[in-house]
Amino acid sequence: MSTENSQSIELTRRLGAGGQGEVWEASGGRVAVKILRSRDAVAAQRLAERLRTVRLLDLDEMPLARPLSLLAPPYLGYTMLMLADMAALQHLVKQPSGAGDLAEWYATTGGLRRRLRLLGRLAGALAELHARGFCYGDPSLVNVMVSDSLEHEQVFLIDVDNIAVVSEVRDGAYVTPGYAAPEVVTGRRGVSSLSDAFAFAVMAFETLSIQHPFIGDLVHDGEPELEERAFVGGIPWVDHGSDQANRSSFGLPRRHTLTPGLRALAARTFEGGLADPIGRPTVGEWRTKLFEAADLTLTCEGCRGSFYGSEPACPWCRNPPPPALVARVLTQVPPNKSGEQLIARTRQAVLLQREMAASISKRTATGSVIGGELSVVTLLFDRTGQLTVRNRWDRPTWVVGPGGGPWLPVEPGQESAIPGLAKGAIWELHFDAQHTPHRLLRFSRLTQGGGR
């Protein structure tokens, strides 16, 4: 086997296979080979042309496995960079046989917080792709690679041969059953950002709850035809608001794994958005809610599983929640005509667990999604009740004491200690100067309240 530029390739190990083809590891370096199947010569020519187009697209700095070179005939496919220490997202969804208790396996594979953040990064990658005028075409658990190590949160999209510039209905389009949107499966419409959003919603719901949204007890125990009906919208999803025909006894309880905000996005997708793509939330909406949900999690001091701070106890082992602070995200707007400083409330918050460093992202500090997960401030709430602020940003932040002053700057690379939080004093951390509109964090003790 060789490439179009006559580079010889030796296949050493098959990494995966699906309806569209196979992925192989190649010898001599970190290179993988995707070998595609095609029905006939005409289809093969169209596929080769699409691969050449994908190589020319503006996809720089995106987590995509872009084709390096095309395979020479009679083979159809391409080479791509080999990913080190990554595994398919499917490994966080499909519990291996003999792995024991589901909740324990869920925690040992990264738990709730890591799943939320990986999905947030995936939603961000798809949102960026959509912003550039493209759609991915076939999002699924096997097409998304994530860091194998629990210490990292990288995502990477492979199988980019399905990327489309505009919505089009392709003859024999390759989509993954159970993830493709109903209008794509039936051929009524082509792939689009809205079909990507449907597939992402399926992956997000399944990754968090270990439950496919359309494989409830009715479908699981029924004839194969029921699954086909479910995947084109003919059977209600497992958490339908008014139709309980396909309720599920599998997976993890949604009250423990999805905030009310995430459940609302799922309902919009799998009810009104099932037949009406315009009614679906975008991947950008998912990105926001997923990262906000991750900010509301705590780590159990007993089982080490992560859970929402609104829970009265760890849902996995029933240990009481650890001591924590709430950092509520507010917005300071310019003074009014009388000189009064106004503070606008948001529904966003970050939980700061005792003795665990918390990173405040640019997304939280400014509301920006561009470089949103860049850490700008690190906070540490210690056992004495003191909160240490370390500025990792390229600009000052300000610590403001009870009553609104004084404003104490924390310069880049410096840190400052906020005393007295254990006694209930209200302190704030501002992300810009006093007379400019900006976001701030207001710290208080954790009280039980619903996740968002």
Phi, psi and omega per residue, in radians:
M1 nan 2.484 3.125
S2 -2.559 2.936 3.095
T3 -1.615 3.047 3.130
E4 -1.085 -0.464 3.111
N5 -1.661 0.393 3.000
S6 1.195 0.405 3.047
Q7 -1.466 2.177 -3.108
S8 -1.318 2.469 -3.114
I9 -2.274 2.307 3.052
E10 -1.987 2.099 3.125
L11 -1.427 2.327 -3.065
T12 -2.018 -0.563 -3.064
R13 -2.710 2.297 3.092
R14 -1.390 2.199 -3.095
L15 -1.644 -0.438 -3.124
G16 -3.114 2.857 -3.133
A17 -2.609 2.620 3.103
G18 -2.668 -2.967 -3.092
G19 -1.145 -0.412 -3.069
Q20 -1.624 -0.336 -3.116
G21 2.800 -2.750 -3.078
E22 -2.301 2.670 3.045
V23 -2.050 2.240 -3.093
W24 -2.141 2.604 2.949
E25 -1.480 2.430 3.126
A26 -1.896 2.614 3.138
S27 -1.340 2.753 3.010
G28 1.511 0.307 3.101
G29 2.651 3.110 -3.106
R30 -1.491 1.218 -3.125
V31 -2.262 2.393 3.035
A32 -2.023 2.725 -3.110
V33 -2.169 2.221 3.047
K34 -1.782 2.048 3.105
I35 -1.825 2.088 -3.057
L36 -1.721 2.628 3.031
R37 -1.763 2.635 3.121
S38 -2.525 2.570 -3.062
R39 -1.246 -0.700 -3.051
D40 -2.707 3.125 -3.072
A41 -1.127 -0.658 -3.131
V42 -1.139 -0.796 3.123
A43 -1.113 -0.660 3.123
A44 -1.106 -0.716 3.136
Q45 -1.133 -0.721 3.119
R46 -1.106 -0.720 -3.135
L47 -1.140 -0.719 3.112
A48 -1.100 -0.704 3.119
E49 -1.121 -0.678 3.134
R50 -1.165 -0.672 3.096
L51 -1.079 -0.724 3.107
R52 -1.116 -0.638 3.113
T53 -1.159 -0.751 -3.137
V54 -1.033 -0.647 -3.135
R55 -1.114 -0.400 -3.090
L56 -1.679 -0.106 -3.065
L57 -1.230 2.710 3.103
D58 -1.411 1.482 -3.094
L59 -2.149 0.401 -3.110
D60 -1.065 2.524 3.072
E61 1.091 0.358 3.057
M62 -1.829 2.590 -3.123
P63 -1.358 1.158 -3.093
L64 -2.205 2.451 3.079
A65 -1.466 1.452 -3.101
R66 -1.227 2.512 3.098
P67 -1.063 2.289 3.072
L68 -1.486 -0.823 3.125
S69 -2.671 2.651 3.133
L70 -1.541 2.651 3.104
L71 -1.361 2.583 3.103
A72 -1.409 2.575 3.069
P73 -0.973 2.581 0.228
P74 -1.526 0.109 -3.114
Y75 -1.502 2.683 3.087
L76 -2.204 2.134 -3.122
G77 2.791 -2.795 -3.060
Y78 -2.778 2.862 3.021
T79 -1.762 2.689 3.103
M80 -2.610 2.819 3.141
L81 -1.093 2.425 3.095
M82 -1.370 2.369 -3.129
L83 -1.643 2.191 3.128
A84 -1.589 2.426 3.021
D85 0.993 0.739 3.064
M86 -2.284 2.703 -3.138
A87 -2.413 2.768 3.127
A88 -1.142 2.534 3.087
L89 -0.941 -0.463 3.126
Q90 -0.940 -0.513 -3.127
H91 -1.174 -0.295 3.080
L92 -1.672 0.068 -3.082
V93 -2.114 -0.749 -3.075
K94 -1.616 1.801 -3.139
Q95 -1.231 2.191 3.134
P96 -1.089 2.589 3.091
S97 -1.116 2.420 -3.132
G98 1.422 0.150 -3.110
A99 -1.392 -0.076 3.068
G100 1.517 -2.587 -3.059
D101 -1.084 2.344 -3.086
L102 -1.098 -0.797 -3.113
A103 -1.104 -0.670 3.128
E104 -1.175 -0.758 3.092
W105 -1.095 -0.705 3.125
Y106 -1.002 -0.784 -3.127
A107 -1.207 -0.731 -3.077
T108 -1.240 -0.320 3.091
T109 -1.675 0.257 3.050
G110 2.109 -0.314 3.072
G111 1.240 -2.895 -3.051
L112 -1.227 -0.853 -3.032
R113 -1.060 -0.786 -3.097
R114 -1.134 -0.697 3.104
R115 -1.094 -0.743 3.112
L116 -1.049 -0.768 -3.074
R117 -1.276 -0.671 3.069
L118 -1.087 -0.760 3.114
L119 -1.140 -0.644 3.077
G120 -1.070 -0.733 3.103
R121 -1.157 -0.688 3.099
L122 -1.113 -0.786 3.097
A123 -1.044 -0.667 3.108
G124 -1.130 -0.690 3.115
A125 -1.125 -0.763 3.115
L126 -1.160 -0.665 3.117
A127 -1.096 -0.702 3.101
E128 -1.137 -0.709 3.091
L129 -1.061 -0.777 3.130
H130 -1.129 -0.655 -3.140
A131 -1.117 -0.434 3.114
R132 -1.553 0.069 3.063
G133 1.596 0.260 -3.124
F134 -2.076 2.850 2.936
C135 -2.244 2.676 -3.049
Y136 -1.331 -0.654 3.020
G137 1.698 -0.769 -3.044
D138 -2.508 1.063 3.081
P139 -1.177 2.335 3.084
S140 -2.784 2.977 -3.092
L141 -1.112 -0.466 -3.110
V142 -1.591 -0.201 3.141
N143 -1.648 -0.092 -3.128
V144 -1.969 2.148 3.084
M145 -1.798 2.466 3.123
V146 -2.290 2.793 3.133
S147 -0.983 2.330 3.114
D148 -1.310 -0.572 3.138
S149 -1.360 2.391 3.133
L150 -1.186 -0.243 -3.115
E151 -1.450 -0.163 -3.090
H152 -2.151 2.764 -3.042
E153 -2.352 0.717 -3.141
Q154 -1.497 2.595 3.031
V155 -2.204 2.666 -3.102
F156 -2.622 2.300 -3.135
L157 -1.723 2.221 3.050
I158 -1.925 -3.034 -3.119
D159 0.952 0.926 -3.085
V160 -1.401 0.068 -3.131
D161 -1.202 -0.164 3.107
N162 -1.647 -0.036 -3.133
I163 -1.048 2.361 -3.122
A164 -2.174 2.589 3.103
V165 -1.495 -0.694 3.117
V166 -2.321 2.864 3.105
S167 -1.204 2.229 3.115
E168 -2.581 2.562 3.066
V169 -1.652 1.937 -3.080
R170 -1.701 2.413 3.049
D171 -1.085 2.200 3.101
G172 1.106 0.611 -3.117
A173 -1.018 2.409 3.131
Y174 -1.539 2.015 3.058
V175 -2.355 2.804 -3.095
T176 -1.675 2.048 3.125
P177 -0.996 2.418 -3.140
G178 1.641 -0.244 3.138
Y179 -2.165 -0.571 3.132
A180 -1.131 2.506 3.136
A181 -1.162 2.591 -3.103
P182 -0.944 -0.678 -3.087
E183 -1.203 -0.442 3.095
V184 -1.393 -0.735 3.137
V185 -1.062 -0.731 -3.108
T186 -1.439 -0.188 3.133
G187 1.450 0.148 3.136
R188 -1.207 -0.600 -3.130
R189 -2.466 2.885 3.108
G190 -1.578 3.137 3.100
V191 -1.196 2.628 -3.089
S192 -2.802 3.118 3.067
S193 -1.105 -0.507 -3.131
L194 -1.348 -0.542 3.020
S195 -1.271 -0.613 3.007
D196 -1.037 -0.743 -3.117
A197 -1.097 -0.643 3.104
F198 -1.134 -0.852 -3.136
A199 -1.071 -0.703 3.123
F200 -1.104 -0.732 3.134
A201 -1.040 -0.708 3.084
V202 -1.061 -0.830 -3.127
M203 -1.099 -0.737 -3.118
A204 -1.121 -0.838 -3.140
F205 -1.071 -0.748 -3.095
E206 -1.229 -0.701 -3.123
T207 -1.170 -0.637 -3.114
L208 -1.394 -0.710 -3.028
S209 -1.828 -0.080 -3.077
I210 0.938 0.785 -3.106
Q211 -2.635 2.067 3.059
H212 -1.183 2.367 -3.042
P213 -1.131 -0.279 -3.116
F214 -2.046 -0.009 3.117
I215 -1.837 1.312 3.031
G216 -1.506 -2.953 -3.094
D217 -1.076 -0.680 -3.128
L218 -1.052 -0.831 -3.109
V219 -1.287 -0.737 -3.111
H220 -1.068 -0.701 -3.073
D221 -1.631 -0.058 -3.048
G222 -1.681 -2.983 3.124
E223 -1.242 2.727 3.139
P224 -0.976 -0.510 -3.128
E225 -1.107 -0.478 3.126
L226 -1.152 -0.637 3.102
E227 -1.137 -0.735 3.106
E228 -1.067 -0.728 3.095
R229 -1.105 -0.745 -3.117
A230 -1.081 -0.671 -3.061
F231 -1.322 -0.173 3.038
V232 -1.940 0.255 3.046
G233 1.549 0.268 -3.093
G234 -1.553 -0.095 -3.135
I235 -2.362 2.415 -3.086
P236 -1.113 2.638 3.110
W237 -1.280 2.929 -2.922
V238 -1.151 -0.474 -3.112
D239 -1.981 0.569 -3.115
H240 -0.984 2.448 -3.055
G241 -1.164 -0.457 -3.077
S242 -2.309 -0.190 -3.107
D243 -2.076 1.957 -3.065
Q244 -1.707 0.270 -3.027
A245 -1.087 -0.467 -3.031
N246 -2.116 0.582 3.092
R247 -1.031 2.709 -3.054
S248 -2.095 2.485 3.031
S249 -1.819 0.213 -3.111
F250 -1.843 3.045 3.007
G251 1.308 -2.895 -3.125
L252 -1.844 2.583 -3.128
P253 -1.032 2.326 -3.109
R254 -1.145 -0.476 3.132
R255 -1.139 -0.361 3.115
H256 -1.663 -0.320 -2.975
T257 -2.042 -0.371 3.124
L258 -2.244 2.296 3.041
T259 -1.191 2.873 3.037
P260 -0.944 -0.639 3.116
G261 -1.123 -0.719 3.111
L262 -1.214 -0.667 3.108
R263 -1.132 -0.614 3.108
A264 -1.154 -0.682 3.095
L265 -1.122 -0.709 3.115
A266 -1.107 -0.749 3.138
A267 -1.112 -0.717 3.102
R268 -1.083 -0.628 -3.120
T269 -1.283 -0.823 -2.942
F270 -1.671 0.034 3.034
E271 -2.042 -1.546 -3.130
G272 -1.077 -0.618 -3.104
G273 -1.406 -0.057 -3.122
L274 -1.132 -0.849 -3.136
A275 -1.726 -0.322 -3.100
D276 -2.050 1.651 -3.095
P277 -0.974 -0.562 -3.127
I278 -1.110 -0.439 -3.119
G279 -1.388 -0.074 -3.106
R280 -1.418 2.553 2.972
P281 -1.188 2.601 3.123
T282 -1.375 2.901 3.066
V283 -1.142 -0.461 3.068
G284 -1.112 -0.685 3.077
E285 -1.134 -0.718 3.083
W286 -1.074 -0.772 3.134
R287 -0.951 -0.845 -3.111
T288 -1.047 -0.890 -3.076
K289 -1.180 -0.591 3.140
L290 -1.181 -0.814 3.131
F291 -1.175 -0.677 3.099
E292 -1.111 -0.659 3.103
A293 -1.143 -0.728 3.128
A294 -1.061 -0.610 3.132
D295 -1.185 -0.273 -3.096
L296 -1.726 0.242 -3.091
T297 -1.752 2.699 3.037
L298 -2.172 2.823 3.074
T299 -1.850 2.182 -3.120
C300 -1.136 2.335 3.121
E301 -1.365 -0.131 3.098
G302 -1.681 -1.244 -3.057
C303 -1.539 -0.174 -3.123
R304 1.233 0.139 3.022
G305 -1.308 2.739 3.117
S306 -1.782 2.586 -3.094
F307 -2.713 2.870 -3.121
Y308 -1.270 2.400 -3.118
G309 -1.159 -0.203 3.069
S310 -1.317 -0.216 -3.128
E311 -1.278 2.438 3.107
P312 -1.215 -0.354 3.105
A313 -2.734 2.846 3.073
C314 -1.042 2.137 -3.103
P315 -1.206 -0.263 -3.064
W316 -1.584 -0.539 -3.114
C317 -2.393 -0.032 3.089
R318 1.262 0.218 3.023
N319 -1.136 2.591 3.076
P320 -1.166 2.680 3.129
P321 -1.105 2.575 3.095
P322 -1.299 2.776 3.065
P323 -1.023 2.440 -3.101
A324 -2.736 2.794 2.999
L325 -1.879 2.680 2.957
V326 -1.793 2.220 3.001
A327 -1.863 1.724 -3.121
R328 -1.417 2.362 -3.108
V329 -1.562 2.094 3.141
L330 -2.156 2.954 3.092
T331 -2.212 2.207 3.050
Q332 -1.644 2.178 -3.126
V333 -1.819 2.829 -3.106
P334 -0.997 2.616 3.136
P335 -1.016 2.592 3.077
N336 -1.399 -3.022 -3.041
K337 -1.088 -0.491 3.133
S338 -1.495 0.029 3.129
G339 1.504 0.070 -3.114
E340 -1.314 2.298 3.113
Q341 -1.442 2.245 -3.074
L342 -1.900 2.474 3.112
I343 -2.087 2.182 3.103
A344 -1.752 2.324 -3.118
R345 -1.502 2.583 3.005
T346 -2.128 3.019 3.095
R347 -1.642 0.081 -3.063
Q348 -1.586 2.545 3.100
A349 -2.675 2.825 3.063
V350 -2.254 2.323 3.088
L351 -1.629 2.352 -3.128
L352 -1.991 1.790 -3.099
Q353 -1.381 2.463 -3.124
R354 -1.033 2.322 3.088
E355 1.158 0.343 3.053
M356 -2.242 2.063 3.137
A357 -1.093 2.334 3.131
A358 -2.027 2.314 3.125
S359 -1.676 2.208 3.061
I360 -1.676 2.146 -3.029
S361 -1.502 2.838 3.023
K362 -1.056 -0.590 3.077
R363 -0.996 -0.787 3.140
T364 -1.260 -0.717 -3.051
A365 -1.252 -0.540 -3.038
T366 -2.213 -0.293 -3.048
G367 1.467 0.017 -3.101
S368 -1.456 2.460 3.070
V369 -1.664 -0.162 3.097
I370 -1.378 1.987 -3.039
G371 1.110 0.537 -2.956
G372 -1.062 -0.516 -3.087
E373 -1.621 0.132 3.008
L374 -1.085 2.270 3.128
S375 -1.365 2.182 3.141
V376 -1.895 -0.454 -3.131
V377 -2.530 2.449 2.994
T378 -1.954 2.298 -3.120
L379 -2.055 2.419 3.078
L380 -2.323 2.056 3.107
F381 -1.726 1.990 -3.033
D382 -1.733 -3.140 -3.040
R383 -1.218 -0.317 3.127
T384 -1.470 -0.103 -3.073
G385 1.634 0.048 3.137
Q386 -1.518 2.476 3.090
L387 -1.994 2.115 3.120
T388 -1.739 2.267 3.140
V389 -1.892 2.091 3.040
R390 -1.983 2.124 -3.092
N391 -1.491 1.967 3.110
R392 -1.777 0.085 -3.029
W393 -1.516 3.124 3.103
D394 -1.772 0.293 -3.127
R395 -2.594 2.817 -3.115
P396 -1.209 2.698 2.870
T397 -2.096 2.913 -3.067
W398 -2.264 2.292 3.017
V399 -1.651 2.234 -3.096
V400 -2.136 2.209 -3.077
G401 -1.451 -3.119 3.133
P402 -0.983 2.413 3.124
G403 1.501 0.007 3.032
G404 1.696 0.204 3.105
G405 -3.089 3.010 -0.116
P406 -1.327 2.940 3.085
W407 -1.559 2.003 -3.080
L408 -1.894 2.003 -3.084
P409 -1.282 2.533 2.975
V410 -2.054 1.866 -3.051
E411 -1.303 2.784 3.103
P412 -0.936 2.335 -3.141
G413 1.424 -0.094 -3.125
Q414 -1.784 2.961 3.080
E415 -2.380 2.783 -3.129
S416 -2.499 2.556 -3.130
A417 -1.836 2.308 3.078
I418 -1.799 1.971 -3.139
P419 -1.533 2.950 2.896
G420 1.440 0.017 -3.114
L421 -1.151 -0.502 3.125
A422 -1.120 -0.395 -3.118
K423 -1.637 0.088 3.063
G424 1.565 0.129 3.114
A425 -1.179 2.534 -3.101
I426 -1.668 1.990 3.070
W427 -2.022 2.760 3.136
E428 -2.335 2.678 3.013
L429 -2.136 2.054 -3.071
H430 -1.806 2.490 -3.072
F431 -1.786 0.239 3.013
D432 -2.835 3.093 -3.051
A433 -1.211 2.863 -2.941
Q434 -1.049 -0.676 -3.002
H435 -1.768 0.390 3.071
T436 -2.080 2.598 3.057
P437 -1.181 2.305 -3.104
H438 -2.877 2.970 3.062
R439 -1.587 2.782 3.094
L440 -2.614 2.822 3.029
L441 -1.930 2.334 3.045
R442 -2.011 2.170 -2.990
F443 -1.686 2.421 3.060
S444 -2.701 2.965 3.114
R445 -1.214 2.593 3.129
L446 -1.173 2.233 2.995
T447 -2.096 2.672 -3.115
Q448 -1.226 2.266 3.124
G449 -2.835 2.801 -3.066
G450 -1.165 2.457 2.982
G451 -1.242 2.775 -3.042
R452 -1.963 nan nan
